[in-house]
Amino acid sequence: MRFRKAARVILVGAPGVGKGTQSERLLQRFPQLSSISSGDLLRHNVKERTPLGIKVESTMKAGGLVSDDLILRLISNELNHRGWLFSGHPSGRIMTLASSGTGATETRSLDDDADVAAFISSPVHARGSVEPRTSDDPSASFLLDGFPRTATQANRLDEIVPINLAVSIKTPIDVIIERISGRWVHEASGRVYNTTFNKPKVAGFDDITGEPLTRRADDHEDVYRARFRKFQETSEPLLEHYARKGVLWEVEGMSSNEISPKLIREFERRFVE
C-alpha cells in the first residue's frame, strides 16, 4: 500500500490516550512512513557530540530547558539530512548543524561556538534568501513525535515544514484513568503490563526476569488529572491552529483497537494511491 504524496503528520492526544500504539500501527501499515522523534534526535545529537548536541547538553546540565529554536534546528537538520528539505536559493545551499548531509543540497557545517550561536539566533528559514521547500515525494512521509506541543511552536514549525494532517485522538478521561490505574512497568526493560488486559504471569513481577514491577509516579489519578488539565490548556490553541489550516481531523474511541481502523482508513483516504 503506497502513498501518492508525502504525509507530514502529528498525533495530538492526552497522556495515556495511546498515541504510541497508534504510531506503531501506522508505521507497520504504511512502510513509506518514518518516525521523527524530537526526543530521539536530541539524545542522538548529544551522544554523537554534534555542535547542536554540545549546545543542548550544556543547556541541560545548566538546568535549562531546550529552547524551541534548538528543537526547530534539530528537526530542520534531520529533514535536510534525509533530503526532504530544500532551499529556494539559486545555490541550493542549506545551512545546517550537521557535519555532512545526505541530500542533493550542499550543506555548510558549523565549526565553532560563534557559528553555532549565529545559526541558532538567525531566523529559522535563513538557509538562503527564501524560505525552504519540503519534498512532496511519498518517501518523505513522517510522523513527528514530541513537537509541536503548543500553538506558538506550531507557528514556528510552519516556517520549516507544513504539517498536512494533525490527528486529534480522544478517549474519555475516566476510561484513560481506569487504563493507567492498572498499569505496571518493568523499569529496566520498559515492558508495560496492565491488570485489565495484559496481566503479568505472576502478579507484581516481570514475565522475563521475575523482577518486581513498579507504578509510575504520574499514573496516580490526582497526578494524572493535573496533567490532563495542563494538556487541555495547551492543546486547545494547538488544535485551533491546525483547524484554521484545514488539516485537523478528530477521531474518538474507547480503546486503541477501536481507534486504529478509523485512523488507517483516514490515512488511506488522504494519502494512498
C-alpha positions in Angstrom: 0.0 0.0 0.0 1.8 3.1 -1.3 1.3 6.8 -0.7 0.6 9.1 -3.6 2.0 12.1 -1.8 4.1 12.9 1.2 2.3 12.6 4.6 3.5 15.0 7.2 1.6 14.1 10.3 1.4 14.8 14.0 -0.8 13.0 16.6 -2.3 15.0 19.4 -3.9 13.4 22.5 -3.9 13.4 26.2 -1.3 11.4 28.2 -2.3 7.7 28.2 -4.6 8.0 25.1 -2.5 5.7 23.1 -0.5 7.9 20.7 2.4 5.5 20.9 0.3 2.5 20.0 -1.3 4.3 17.0 2.1 5.4 15.8 3.4 1.8 15.9 0.4 0.6 14.0 0.7 3.3 11.3 4.3 2.6 10.8 3.6 -1.1 10.4 0.8 -0.5 8.0 2.5 2.1 5.8 6.2 1.2 5.1 6.8 4.7 3.5 6.1 6.4 6.8 9.0 7.2 9.1 9.0 8.3 12.7 10.9 11.5 13.6 11.1 12.0 17.4 12.4 15.2 18.8 13.5 13.4 21.9 15.4 10.7 20.0 17.1 13.4 17.8 18.2 15.2 21.0 19.6 12.1 22.5 21.4 11.2 19.2 23.0 14.6 18.8 24.2 14.6 22.4 25.6 11.1 22.0 27.4 11.9 18.7 28.8 15.2 20.1 27.5 17.3 17.2 27.6 21.1 17.5 23.9 21.0 18.3 24.3 18.2 20.7 27.0 20.0 22.6 24.8 23.1 22.8 21.8 21.0 24.1 24.0 19.1 26.6 25.4 22.4 28.1 21.9 23.8 28.4 20.5 20.7 30.1 23.5 20.5 32.5 22.9 24.1 33.5 19.3 23.2 34.4 17.8 25.0 31.5 15.0 23.9 29.1 15.9 23.1 25.5 14.5 26.1 23.5 12.1 25.9 20.7 14.8 27.3 18.4 17.1 24.4 19.2 14.3 21.9 18.6 13.5 23.5 15.3 17.1 23.5 14.2 17.3 19.8 15.1 14.2 19.0 13.1 15.2 21.0 10.0 18.7 19.5 10.2 17.2 16.0 10.2 14.8 16.7 7.3 17.7 18.2 5.3 19.9 15.2 6.1 17.2 12.9 4.7 17.0 15.0 1.6 13.4 16.2 2.4 14.1 19.9 2.8 15.4 22.2 0.1 16.3 25.9 -0.2 14.9 28.1 -2.9 18.2 29.9 -3.1 19.9 29.5 -6.5 22.9 27.8 -4.9 20.6 25.3 -3.3 22.7 25.7 -0.1 21.1 25.0 3.2 22.9 25.9 6.4 22.6 23.1 9.0 24.1 22.0 12.2 25.3 18.7 10.7 28.8 17.9 9.7 27.6 16.4 6.5 24.4 15.9 4.5 22.9 13.0 2.6 20.6 15.0 0.3 21.4 16.6 -3.0 21.8 20.0 -1.5 25.1 21.4 -0.3 25.4 21.8 3.4 27.6 24.0 5.5 28.9 22.7 8.7 29.4 24.9 11.8 32.8 24.6 13.3 32.9 26.8 16.4 30.7 28.3 19.1 30.3 31.6 17.2 28.9 29.7 14.2 26.5 27.8 16.4 25.4 30.9 18.2 24.8 32.8 14.9 22.9 29.8 13.4 20.6 29.4 16.4 19.8 33.1 16.7 19.1 33.6 13.0 15.6 33.3 11.6 14.5 29.6 11.2 14.3 29.9 7.4 17.6 31.7 7.0 19.3 29.0 5.0 19.2 31.1 1.9 17.4 34.2 0.8 14.0 32.5 0.7 12.0 30.0 2.8 12.8 26.3 2.5 10.7 23.9 0.5 9.7 20.4 1.7 9.7 17.4 -0.6 6.3 16.1 -1.8 7.8 12.7 -2.7 5.8 10.0 -0.9 9.1 8.6 0.5 9.4 11.9 2.5 6.5 10.9 4.8 6.8 11.1 8.5 5.1 11.1 11.9 6.6 13.9 14.0 6.6 13.0 17.7 7.2 15.3 20.6 6.8 18.6 18.8 4.9 20.9 18.5 3.0 20.9 21.8 1.8 24.5 21.7 0.3 26.8 19.1 3.4 29.0 19.3 5.6 26.0 18.4 3.2 25.1 15.6 3.6 28.6 14.1 7.3 28.3 14.2 7.2 24.8 12.7 5.1 26.1 9.8 8.2 28.2 8.7 10.1 24.9 8.1 7.6 22.2 7.2 3.8 22.4 6.6 2.0 19.6 8.5 -0.7 18.3 6.2 -2.6 16.1 8.8 -3.0 16.8 12.5 -4.8 14.0 14.2 -6.7 14.7 17.5 -7.2 11.4 19.4 -9.9 11.4 22.0 -10.8 8.9 24.7 -13.0 9.8 27.8 -10.8 10.7 30.7 -12.5 8.1 33.0 -11.5 5.4 30.5 -7.9 6.6 30.5 -7.7 6.8 34.3 -9.0 3.2 34.5 -6.4 2.2 32.0 -3.4 3.8 33.7 -4.5 2.8 37.2 -3.9 -0.8 36.2 -0.5 -0.1 34.6 2.7 -1.6 35.9 6.2 -1.3 34.4 9.5 -3.1 34.5 11.8 -0.2 34.7 15.0 -1.8 33.4 13.4 -3.0 30.1 10.4 -0.7 29.8 8.0 -3.6 29.5 4.5 -2.5 30.4 1.7 -4.6 31.9 -1.9 -3.9 32.7 -4.0 -5.7 35.2 -7.1 -5.4 33.0 -5.8 -6.6 29.6 -2.1 -7.5 29.7 -1.5 -9.1 33.1 1.9 -10.4 34.1 2.0 -14.2 34.6 2.7 -13.6 38.3 1.1 -10.5 39.8 3.6 -7.8 40.5 6.6 -9.4 38.7 8.1 -9.2 35.3 7.5 -12.2 33.0 11.1 -12.3 31.7 13.3 -11.5 34.7 11.0 -12.2 37.6 12.0 -8.8 39.0 9.4 -6.6 40.8 7.2 -4.3 38.8 6.6 -0.7 39.8 4.0 2.1 39.3 4.9 5.3 37.5 4.5 8.3 39.8 2.3 10.1 37.2 0.0 7.1 36.9 -1.9 8.0 40.1 -5.3 9.6 39.5 -4.6 13.0 41.1 -1.4 13.5 39.3 -3.0 12.4 36.0 -5.9 14.8 36.4 -3.4 17.7 36.8 -1.5 16.6 33.7 -4.8 16.3 31.8 -5.8 19.9 32.7 -2.4 21.2 31.6 -2.8 19.2 28.3 -6.2 20.8 27.7 -4.8 24.3 28.3 -2.0 23.9 25.7 -3.8 21.6 23.2 -6.9 23.7 22.6 -4.9 26.6 20.9 -2.8 24.0 19.1 -5.8 22.2 17.6 -7.4 25.5 16.7 -4.2 26.4 14.8 -4.4 23.3 12.6 -8.2 23.6 12.2 -7.6 27.1 10.7 -5.1 25.4 8.4 -7.7 22.9 7.3 -5.6 19.9 8.3 -7.2 18.9 11.6 -9.0 15.5 11.8 -10.5 14.2 15.1 -11.1 10.5 16.0 -12.8 9.2 19.1 -12.8 5.8 20.7 -12.9 3.9 23.9 -9.8 1.8 23.1 -6.8 1.7 20.7 -8.4 -1.2 18.8 -11.5 1.0 18.1 -9.5 4.0 17.0 -6.9 2.2 14.8 -9.2 1.1 11.9 -10.7 4.7 11.7 -7.2 6.2 11.6 -5.9 3.8 9.0 -9.0 4.4 6.8 -8.4 8.2 7.0 -4.7 7.7 6.0 -5.8 5.7 3.1 -8.3 8.3 2.0 -5.9 11.1 2.2 -2.6 9.7 1.1 -2.9 6.3 -0.6 -3.0 5.8 -4.4 
